[in-house]
Amino acid sequence: MSSIRFDAVGKSFGNAVNVLEGINLDVADKEFLAIVGPSGCGKTTCLRLAAGFEFPTSGRVL
């Protein structure tokens, strides 16, 4: 395993839908993280960015 870091990550789809904006997150090796929230708040988008299935519009995923 390795760590995951979101550095000012933003993701938008098209011109109108800004899903994530300015997300900063640092998860160390062997840490446990749960992302909770209402439907449509960006949980799955965060997971897809962390897995490398999608790329951020702004910021970096390390």
C-alpha positions in Angstrom: 0.0 0.0 0.0 1.0 3.6 -0.3 -0.4 7.0 0.7 -2.9 9.1 -1.3 -2.9 12.8 -1.4 -5.3 15.3 -3.0 -3.7 18.7 -3.4 -6.4 21.4 -4.2 -8.3 18.9 -6.4 -11.2 20.1 -8.5 -13.3 18.2 -11.0 -15.9 19.5 -13.3 -18.0 18.0 -16.1 -18.6 20.3 -19.0 -19.0 24.0 -18.4 -21.9 24.0 -16.0 -21.3 21.1 -13.4 -18.5 21.8 -10.9 -18.5 18.6 -8.8 -15.4 19.1 -6.6 -13.5 22.2 -5.7 -10.4 22.7 -3.6 -10.3 19.3 -2.0 -7.2 18.7 0.2 -6.8 15.2 1.7 -3.9 13.2 3.0 -4.3 9.5 3.8 -1.2 7.8 5.1 -0.3 4.1 4.5 -2.5 1.8 6.5 -5.0 4.5 7.5 -8.7 3.9 7.2 -10.9 6.6 5.6 -14.7 6.7 5.2 -16.3 9.3 2.9 -19.9 9.9 3.7 -22.5 12.4 2.4 -25.8 12.7 0.5 -26.4 11.4 -3.0 -24.6 13.5 -5.6 -22.0 15.2 -3.4 -18.9 13.7 -5.1 -18.1 10.6 -3.1 -17.7 8.3 -6.1 -15.9 11.0 -8.1 -13.3 11.2 -5.3 -12.9 7.4 -5.3 -12.5 7.4 -9.1 -9.9 10.1 -8.9 -7.9 8.2 -6.2 -8.1 5.0 -8.3 -6.8 6.8 -11.4 -10.0 6.1 -13.5 -10.5 9.9 -13.9 -8.2 12.9 -13.8 -8.8 16.1 -11.9 -9.7 19.3 -13.7 -7.5 21.2 -11.3 -5.0 20.3 -8.6 -3.1 17.0 -8.2 -3.7 13.5 -7.0 -0.4 12.0 -5.6 
